[in-house]
């Protein structure tokens, strides 16, 4: 385990115990902390949805996500074999300097291996009569991840790997309007501190620009929308196949059931990060359904289930848990 991966859980304890802070700031309705769990995407600078704490407060997110995929794809010039389970631990900390400006940093640790969800996913697909979720049809022994183009192997992984993902940093300028609604602009950056050989980083310095809104419709409904573009730097993972610009978008619907419980639906869509490669490495949309359980006024536990829609363009199935805590001055 790397030094940074050991630091992640310690950071949660340290941040929640910072002197001069207390768990006192009320949480506002927000986005799910989801991303496309395809490791070829996780290693890029595709940003998380905005996180905006109240002025003078910290907002901490601790997220664990596991995703499982088995597929073989090809076109006339390239092929992909992907048989692996990925798990990501992510810690994010955002601070609002005032009512307008906030800054967030996010670090992660990614593990790629054979996993344990194969049997459960087969049963899930059979319930609905789907066959694309059957495991073992490729004749591979997980983990195997391989990308070939014109007879040349661009990437090949055939054993368990783990390592730190990239560092994500974003600066957000927001405006409040209506009853608790907010709009804003975010400038994001990605700094490569992971490993291309372990498939935890693309090795590029990326930047993004996006605009968003969270609109509260009465006391029960929150609608969110975001659109932006990612600018990829020199990609050391799949080289010249990486596109320089990648549009992305998100939609969110959050419904408050009672004082403590909410249900959420969110899409995380993006255009192709790579050209001339199978559809798993092209445009995709990860659709997530989640629940939220408020813990007091200043914390929230989210459970998340994600599917690939359209199918075979993103990781097959992903499960996640996120704990969010707001910390304010005493």
N, C-alpha and C positions, 0 to 999 in steps of 0.2 A: 504494500500500500504506500502511495506517495505521501510526501509531507503535507501537500495541500489537501489531499483527501482526508488525512487525519484531522486537519484543521477545521473541516466543514462542520461536524457536529459540535466541536468545541466552540466554534464561533457563535452558534445559537445560544449556548449557555452564557458566554461572555456578554453578548449583546443584550440578552434579557436581564442581565445583572448589572448593566452599566450604572455607575453612581450618578445620582441626580435625575434618574429616569424612573418612571413608574408606569404600570399598565393602567392607563387612564383615558386614553384617547378613543373616542367612539369610532367604530369602523363604518365606512360608507360602502354601499354596494359596488362591487368591482368585478373585474374579469377573472376567468379561470387562468391559472398559471400553466398553460399548455403550449407545447410546440410540436411540430411534426417530429415524431420519434425515430424517423429514418436517420441513422448515424451519419449518412452523407449530408444530411441537412443540419443535424445537431451541431456538427463541427463548423458550421458557417456562422455568419453574423446575423442571421434572421432573428429579429428581436422578439422578446416577450411582449405580451400586451401591456399597456401602461399600468403603472402602479402609482397612485397619488395619495399620500398620507395627508392628514390635516397639517396646517402650518405649525412648524416647530416640533413635529413629531417624526419618529422613525416608524417604518412599516417593515416587518420581517416576514419572509416567506421561506418555509422549509418544505421542500417537495420531494417525494419519491415516486418514480414512475417506472413501470416494467412493461415491455412490449415484446411481442412474439410474432415472427414472420417466417414462412417457408414458401418460396416461389422460385420458378425459373422463367426467364423472359428472354426474348431475342428479337432482333429485327434483321434487316439484310446485311448490316455491317457490324453489329455489336450484340453481346449477350451478357446476361446477369444471372448469377446463382446466389440466392440469399437464403440461408437456413441458420437462424440464430435467434437468441433472445437477448434483449438489451435491458439493462436497468440503469436508471439515472438518479443520482442524488443531487439536488440543487439547493443552494442557499442564496437568497437575495435580500439585500438591505437597501431601502429607499429612505431618503430624508428630505423633508420639505423645509426649505429655508424660510419661506413665507407663503402667502396664499397663491403665489404665481409660479414660483420656481421650485423644482425638486430634482434630485439626483439619485440614481440607483446603480448599484453594482451587483452582479450575479456570477457565481462560480459553481462549477458542477464536477462530478466524478462519474464516469461512464464505465460500465462493465459489459462485455460482450461474451456470451458463452452458450452452452447448450440449453440451459434453463429447465423449467419444470412445468410449463403451462400447456405443453402439447396435447395431453389427453383431455384437459378441460376445454380447449379450443375446438377439438374435433367434436366433442359432444355438443357444444354450443352451435356449431355449424349444422350438424345433423338434425338438430331440433327444427331448424328452419328450412331443411332440405337443401342446404348448400353443400357443394363438393369441393370448392376451391380451398377450404380450410383443412383438408386431409393432410396429415403429416406422414412422412416416410415415402411419398411418391417420387421424390427426387433421387432416392437411393444414396443420400449423403449422410454423413455422421457429423452432426452439428458440433461446433460452429463452422460454417463454411460461407465465406462471402467472396465472390469473384466477379470482376468486371473485365470483359475482353472487347477490344475494338480492332477490326481489320487484322485479326490473327495475333494481336499483341495483348498481353495481359497488363491492364492498367493498375489493377489492385487485386490482392489475394490475401485473405486471412483464413487460416485453418486451425487455429487453436484459441483458447480463452485469452482474452486481452482486457486490460483495464487501464484507466489513466484519467488525468484531469482534462476536462473540456476547456473551451476558450473562456476568457474573461469578457463578459458583456457589461457595457457601461452605457447609460442613456441619461440625457438631460431633457427635462420636460418643462415647457411653458404652458400654463393652463389658464382658462378663464371660466368663472362660474356664471351660470345663467339660470333663470327659472328657479324652481324649487329643488335645490340640491343637484342640478344638472351641471355638467362640466364639458368643456371642449378644450382641445390643446394640440400642440405640436411637439414632437419628440425627435431629437437628434441622437441616434444610437451609434455605438462603435463596438467592434469586436477585436480583441487582442489575442494572438495565438500563443497559448501557454501549454497546449496539449500536444499530442503526438499523431502525425499522419500515419505512421506504421501501425498504431493501435486503433486507428479509425476514430479518434476522439477529437480531431482538429483537422481543418483543411490547410493550415499553415499560412493563411492569408490575413491581412488586415482589412476588415470590412467596415463600411459605414452605411447608415440607413437614415431616411427621413420619412416621417409619417405624420398624418393628421388624424384626429379621432374625436368622438363625442360619446358621452354617457348621458342618456336622456331619461329622467325619471318621469314615468307616466302615472301620476297619482302616487299612492303609498305602496302599491303592490308590484308594479311592473317597471323594469329598467331595460332600456334598449341601448345597445352599444354598437358602434361601427368604427372601423379604422381602415385606412388605405395608405399605402406607402411604397417605397422602392428601396431595395438593397443594392449597394454598389460593392461588388466583390473585387478584392485585390488579387494579386498573383496567387493562384491556387496550386499548392504543392501536392495535392491529393490526386486529382484527375486532370491536372495541367490545363492545356488549351481547350479542353472540353467545357470548362466552366464559363458561364455567361457573365458578362461584366455588370449587367443590370438585371434585377429580378423584382418585378412588382409583387406585392402581397396585400392581403386584405383579411379582415376579421369581422364577424357579426356575433352579437351576444344578445340573448334574451334571458332575463332573470325574473322569476316570479316568486314573490314572497308568499309563503303559505300561512305562516303565523309569525309571532315575535321572534322565534328562534330558527325556523326552518325555511329554506328557499330551495328551488330547483333551477337549474341553469342549462342552457343549450348554447354551444359556441362552435363556430367554424374557424379553422386556421388554414387559409388557402394561400398558395403562392404559385407563381409561374415557374417554368423549368429553370433549375440552377445549372443544368448541364445540357449540352447539345449532342445529337447523334447517338444517344444512348437509350436503352429501354425505358418504358414508361415509369418504372419505379424511381427513375432519376430525372423525371420531367415534372410537369405541373401536377400538383396534388392538392387534396383537401382532406384534412383530418377533422371529422365531426365528433364533438365531445358532448356527452350528457353528464351532468353532475348534480350533486346535492350539497347544500351548505348548512352546517349546524353552528349557530352563534354560541360562543362560550363567554358568558358575561357580556359586557358592552364593547370589549376591546380585542376579542379574539374570535377566530372562525376556523372551523375544520371543514375542508372540502374533500369529497370523494368523487373520483372522475373515471368515466368509462369512455374510451375513444374507439372509433371505427374508421376505416378508409372508405370514403365516398367521393368520387367513384372508386370502385375496388381495384386493388393491385397497384395503386398509385402512391400509397403510403403504407406504413406498418400495419399489419393485419388487425391486431387488437392491442390496446394499451389500457392499463389500469394505473390510477394514480391517487395519491393522498397529498393534501397540502394543508399545512397549519400556518395561519396568518395571525400575527400579533401586532398591535399598535402600541407604541411606547411614547409617552408624553412627559414633559417636565413636571417635577413635583410642584 
